[in-house]
Amino acid sequence: MSSTLPQDLPIHEAGDPASRTVLVLHGGGGPQTVAPIVGHLAATMHVLAPTHPGWDGTPRPETIASVADLASGYLNRLLDDGEHDVVLIGSSIGGWIALEMAVQAAADERYAGLIGAVVDIDGVGVVVEGEPIADFFALDARGLAEVAWHDPERGYLDPEKLTDAQRANQQANGRTMAAITGTGMNDPALLGRLGAVQVPVLIVWGESDRIVTPAYGRAVARAVPGAQFVEIPEAGHLPHLEAPEGTWAAIDPFLARD
């Protein structure tokens, strides 16, 4: 499997290029949902935060048709750029991409030393018996806030207050997400493949997440050799937005030790 990302893919860069590189991978809500992670890590690391192909009006080539394709594309871009020991941090779908990258890297000697660690924040992507992923595509704005946020009022975005352009962009992002992840937002084989991961992994989870529950997150952690699991109080699917200080308290020591 070998995919290539568009050469003009938007990649926000922050921090000192001489520092260790961290690739920050956003979820279905787009790059703005991981902006706090970018801002926090830019003080100590070299941050790369791409916009996935097909999100926010970017083109998506036919060769990028799955999360596995995205993962392969990002691995090849990092390799072509001469990177090594890269930290992957992914939120939601981004967490799925990060784990898929770690699995692919472990299976291909071309990527030896390329990935150094993974932080998966409330990532979807696996199938856990008894812990289904919420049907994101069936939820309206109110329903999404209820399952994704500890404080639903804080997370609710009134569709009536969106501009036509914002609404069109949101709908286009949803179509891209469905095309890449499938309507179930999972790869039935991924959980069994996580045992191949060879780098330190931290699984961070909001205790109030009802898109994918903490029990789901613990199952992911059990499947990855040596993975750590940290639950963030008073936070849902995006703990870095609802409880940033608690999220940094989990991530920073992990990165300092790694």
C-alpha positions as CSV (number, residue, x, y, z in Angstrom):
1,M,0.0,0.0,0.0
2,S,1.5,3.4,-1.0
3,S,-0.5,6.6,-1.4
4,T,0.6,10.1,-2.2
5,L,-0.9,13.2,-0.8
6,P,-1.5,16.3,-3.0
7,Q,1.6,18.4,-3.2
8,D,-0.3,21.5,-2.3
9,L,-2.0,20.0,0.7
10,P,-2.4,22.8,3.3
11,I,0.0,22.1,6.3
12,H,0.1,24.6,9.1
13,E,3.6,24.8,10.6
14,A,4.5,26.2,14.0
15,G,7.3,26.0,16.5
16,D,11.1,25.6,16.0
17,P,12.0,23.5,13.0
18,A,15.1,22.3,14.9
19,S,12.9,20.7,17.6
20,R,11.3,17.2,17.4
21,T,8.5,17.1,14.9
22,V,4.9,16.4,15.9
23,L,2.2,15.7,13.3
24,V,-1.2,16.8,14.6
25,L,-4.1,15.0,12.8
26,H,-7.6,16.5,13.1
27,G,-10.9,14.7,13.2
28,G,-14.2,15.2,11.3
29,G,-14.7,18.7,12.6
30,G,-11.7,20.0,10.7
31,P,-8.3,21.6,11.5
32,Q,-9.8,24.2,13.9
33,T,-10.7,21.4,16.4
34,V,-7.0,20.7,17.0
35,A,-5.8,24.3,17.1
36,P,-5.3,24.3,20.9
37,I,-3.0,21.2,20.6
38,V,-1.0,23.0,17.9
39,G,-0.7,26.1,20.1
40,H,0.3,24.2,23.2
41,L,3.0,22.1,21.5
42,A,4.5,24.9,19.4
43,A,6.3,26.2,22.5
44,T,8.5,23.1,22.6
45,M,8.2,21.2,19.3
46,H,8.1,21.5,15.6
47,V,4.4,21.2,14.8
48,L,2.9,20.1,11.4
49,A,-0.9,20.3,11.2
50,P,-2.3,19.3,7.8
51,T,-5.8,19.7,6.5
52,H,-6.8,16.2,5.3
53,P,-7.6,16.0,1.6
54,G,-11.3,16.8,1.0
55,W,-11.7,18.9,4.2
56,D,-12.4,22.6,4.1
57,G,-12.6,22.7,0.3
58,T,-9.3,21.0,-0.4
59,P,-9.2,18.5,-3.3
60,R,-9.2,14.7,-2.5
61,P,-7.6,12.6,-5.2
62,E,-9.3,9.3,-6.0
63,T,-6.2,7.5,-4.6
64,I,-7.2,8.7,-1.1
65,A,-10.3,6.6,-0.5
66,S,-9.8,5.3,3.0
67,V,-8.1,5.9,6.3
68,A,-5.4,3.4,5.3
69,D,-4.7,5.5,2.2
70,L,-4.4,8.7,4.3
71,A,-2.0,7.0,6.7
72,S,0.1,5.7,3.9
73,G,0.2,9.2,2.3
74,Y,1.3,10.9,5.5
75,L,4.0,8.3,6.1
76,N,5.4,8.8,2.6
77,R,5.3,12.6,3.0
78,L,7.2,12.4,6.3
79,L,9.7,10.0,4.7
80,D,10.2,12.3,1.7
81,D,10.7,15.2,4.0
82,G,13.5,13.4,5.8
83,E,11.7,13.3,9.1
84,H,12.5,10.8,11.9
85,D,11.2,10.0,15.4
86,V,8.0,11.9,14.7
87,V,5.3,12.1,17.4
88,L,1.8,11.5,16.0
89,I,-1.1,13.1,17.8
90,G,-4.6,12.5,16.5
91,S,-8.1,13.5,17.7
92,S,-11.1,11.3,16.8
93,I,-10.6,10.2,13.2
94,G,-7.1,11.7,13.5
95,G,-6.4,9.1,16.3
96,W,-7.5,6.4,13.9
97,I,-5.1,7.7,11.2
98,A,-2.3,7.9,13.8
99,L,-2.7,4.3,14.9
100,E,-3.0,3.1,11.3
101,M,0.3,4.9,10.5
102,A,2.0,3.2,13.5
103,V,0.7,-0.2,12.3
104,Q,1.9,0.4,8.7
105,A,5.2,1.7,9.9
106,A,5.8,-1.4,12.0
107,A,5.2,-3.6,8.9
108,D,7.5,-1.8,6.4
109,E,11.2,-1.4,6.9
110,R,11.2,1.7,4.8
111,Y,9.6,3.5,7.8
112,A,12.1,2.2,10.4
113,G,12.7,5.1,12.9
114,L,10.2,7.4,11.2
115,I,7.5,7.2,14.0
116,G,8.6,7.7,17.6
117,A,5.4,7.8,19.6
118,V,1.6,8.1,19.3
119,V,-1.0,10.0,21.3
120,D,-4.6,8.9,20.4
121,I,-7.2,11.3,21.8
122,D,-10.7,9.7,21.8
123,G,-10.0,8.0,18.5
124,V,-12.5,6.0,16.5
125,G,-11.6,3.3,14.1
126,V,-11.8,-0.1,15.9
127,V,-14.7,-2.4,16.6
128,V,-15.1,-3.1,20.3
129,E,-17.8,-5.7,21.2
130,G,-20.5,-4.1,23.3
131,E,-19.2,-0.5,22.8
132,P,-20.6,0.7,19.5
133,I,-19.5,4.0,17.9
134,A,-22.3,6.5,17.9
135,D,-24.0,6.9,14.6
136,F,-22.5,10.3,13.9
137,F,-24.2,10.6,10.5
138,A,-27.6,10.2,12.0
139,L,-27.2,13.0,14.6
140,D,-28.5,16.5,14.3
141,A,-26.5,19.4,15.8
142,R,-28.3,19.0,19.2
143,G,-27.7,15.2,19.2
144,L,-24.1,15.6,18.4
145,A,-23.5,18.1,21.2
146,E,-25.2,15.6,23.6
147,V,-22.9,12.7,22.8
148,A,-19.7,14.7,22.1
149,W,-19.5,17.2,25.0
150,H,-19.5,17.0,28.8
151,D,-21.3,20.3,28.7
152,P,-23.6,20.0,25.6
153,E,-24.6,23.7,25.8
154,R,-21.0,24.7,25.3
155,G,-20.6,22.4,22.3
156,Y,-24.0,23.1,20.5
157,L,-23.7,24.9,17.2
158,D,-27.0,26.3,16.2
159,P,-27.4,25.5,12.4
160,E,-29.5,28.7,12.0
161,K,-26.5,30.8,13.0
162,L,-24.2,29.4,10.3
163,T,-23.7,31.2,7.1
164,D,-24.5,29.5,3.8
165,A,-20.8,29.1,3.2
166,Q,-20.2,27.5,6.6
167,R,-23.1,25.2,6.2
168,A,-21.9,24.1,2.8
169,N,-18.4,23.5,4.1
170,Q,-19.8,21.5,7.0
171,Q,-21.8,19.3,4.7
172,A,-18.9,18.8,2.3
173,N,-16.7,17.8,5.2
174,G,-19.3,15.2,6.3
175,R,-19.4,13.7,2.8
176,T,-15.6,13.4,2.8
177,M,-15.6,11.8,6.2
178,A,-18.2,9.3,5.1
179,A,-16.3,8.5,1.9
180,I,-13.0,7.9,3.8
181,T,-14.2,6.3,7.0
182,G,-17.3,4.5,5.9
183,T,-20.6,5.1,7.7
184,G,-19.6,2.9,10.6
185,M,-16.4,4.9,11.1
186,N,-14.4,1.7,11.7
187,D,-12.0,-0.9,10.3
188,P,-13.1,-4.3,11.7
189,A,-9.5,-5.6,11.3
190,L,-7.7,-2.7,13.1
191,L,-8.1,-3.9,16.7
192,G,-6.4,-7.2,15.9
193,R,-3.5,-5.4,14.1
194,L,-2.7,-3.0,16.9
195,G,-0.4,-5.7,18.6
196,A,2.2,-4.9,15.9
197,V,2.7,-1.3,17.1
198,Q,6.3,-0.9,18.3
199,V,6.4,2.7,19.7
200,P,5.1,4.2,23.0
201,V,1.4,5.0,22.8
202,L,-0.8,7.1,25.1
203,I,-4.5,6.8,24.9
204,V,-6.3,10.0,26.2
205,W,-10.1,9.9,26.8
206,G,-12.7,12.3,27.9
207,E,-14.7,10.6,30.7
208,S,-18.0,11.9,29.3
209,D,-17.4,10.9,25.7
210,R,-20.5,9.1,24.3
211,I,-19.4,8.9,20.7
212,V,-16.8,6.4,21.8
213,T,-16.9,5.6,25.6
214,P,-14.0,5.3,27.9
215,A,-14.6,1.5,27.9
216,Y,-14.0,1.6,24.2
217,G,-10.8,3.6,24.8
218,R,-9.5,1.1,27.4
219,A,-10.1,-1.7,24.9
220,V,-7.9,0.1,22.4
221,A,-5.2,0.6,25.0
222,R,-5.3,-3.1,25.9
223,A,-4.7,-4.0,22.3
224,V,-1.5,-1.9,22.0
225,P,1.6,-3.4,23.7
226,G,2.5,-1.2,26.7
227,A,0.0,1.5,25.9
228,Q,-1.0,4.0,28.7
229,F,-4.5,5.1,29.2
230,V,-5.5,8.4,30.9
231,E,-9.1,9.5,31.4
232,I,-9.8,13.3,31.5
233,P,-12.5,14.4,33.9
234,E,-15.3,16.8,32.8
235,A,-14.5,16.3,29.2
236,G,-16.1,14.6,26.2
237,H,-14.9,13.7,22.7
238,L,-12.6,16.7,22.5
239,P,-10.9,17.0,25.9
240,H,-8.3,19.4,24.6
241,L,-11.2,21.9,24.0
242,E,-13.2,21.2,27.2
243,A,-10.5,20.4,29.7
244,P,-7.2,21.6,28.2
245,E,-5.2,21.8,31.4
246,G,-6.1,18.2,32.2
247,T,-5.2,17.1,28.7
248,W,-1.8,18.8,28.8
249,A,-1.2,17.2,32.2
250,A,-1.6,13.8,30.5
251,I,0.3,14.5,27.3
252,D,3.3,16.6,28.5
253,P,4.8,14.0,30.9
254,F,4.4,11.2,28.3
255,L,6.3,13.3,25.7
256,A,8.9,14.2,28.3
257,R,9.5,10.6,29.1
258,D,9.5,9.4,25.5
